[in-house]
Every structure is written in structure tokens, then in C-alpha cells.
């Protein structure tokens, strides 16, 4: 009985190969789509533009509550 089943499987190995190939290609397509969705979602969550509130390109004096001094 087991030998008969193995003979049937062996005779249909081309059909089984094509089935496994189809499953593998489907997996690759789903993986690519899911990866693209995760990548685009991560990009969507990032803020747009340059955040200038945290950076100072030149030495900045500390901000005080005093009135601004006039330059003479």
C-alpha cells in the first residue's frame, strides 16, 4: 500500500513541483507587498521637513525674560 502511494506521488512529481512553485511565488509577492506597506507606513509616521526648533547653527545666547538691549 505504501509503495503504491509513493509510486503515485513519484509519477505526479511535475504537478507537485508546479504547485510548490506557485506557492513559493505567491509567498514572495505577499512578502514584497507587506514589506512595502511597512516601509511606507514608517515613512508616513516621520515628520515632514526639517525640525529647526532643536538645532542652532551658530552660538545662540540663552533666551532671557529681560527686555531686549539696544545696540549703540
C-alpha positions in Angstrom: 0.0 0.0 0.0 2.8 2.4 0.9 4.8 1.6 -2.2 1.7 2.2 -4.3 1.3 5.7 -2.7 4.9 6.5 -3.3 4.6 5.4 -6.9 1.6 7.7 -7.4 3.5 10.6 -5.9 6.6 9.9 -8.0 4.6 9.8 -11.2 3.0 13.2 -10.5 6.2 14.9 -9.3 5.9 17.6 -12.1 2.4 18.6 -10.9 3.6 18.8 -7.3 6.6 20.8 -8.4 4.4 23.3 -10.1 2.1 23.5 -7.1 5.1 24.2 -4.8 6.5 26.8 -7.3 3.1 28.6 -7.3 3.0 28.7 -3.5 6.6 30.0 -3.4 5.9 32.8 -5.9 2.7 33.7 -4.0 4.7 33.9 -0.8 7.3 36.2 -2.4 4.6 38.5 -3.8 2.8 38.7 -0.4 6.2 39.3 1.4 7.0 42.1 -1.0 3.6 43.8 -0.6 3.8 43.5 3.2 7.4 44.9 3.3 6.3 47.8 1.1 3.3 48.6 3.3 5.5 48.5 6.5 8.2 50.7 4.8 5.6 53.3 3.6 3.8 53.3 7.0 7.1 54.1 8.7 7.8 56.9 6.2 4.3 58.3 6.7 4.8 58.5 10.5 8.0 60.5 10.2 7.6 64.3 10.4 8.0 66.2 7.2 10.6 68.8 6.6 13.5 69.9 8.9 12.8 70.4 12.6 14.5 73.7 13.3 13.4 74.0 17.0 16.1 71.7 18.2 19.1 72.9 16.2 21.2 76.1 16.3 23.8 76.5 13.6 25.6 79.4 15.3 26.2 80.1 19.0 22.9 81.2 20.4 22.7 83.3 23.5 20.3 82.0 26.1 16.8 83.5 26.0 16.0 85.6 29.0 12.9 87.3 30.1 14.6 90.8 30.2 13.8 93.5 27.7 16.0 93.4 24.6 19.1 95.6 24.8 19.6 98.2 22.2 22.9 98.2 20.3 24.7 101.6 20.4 
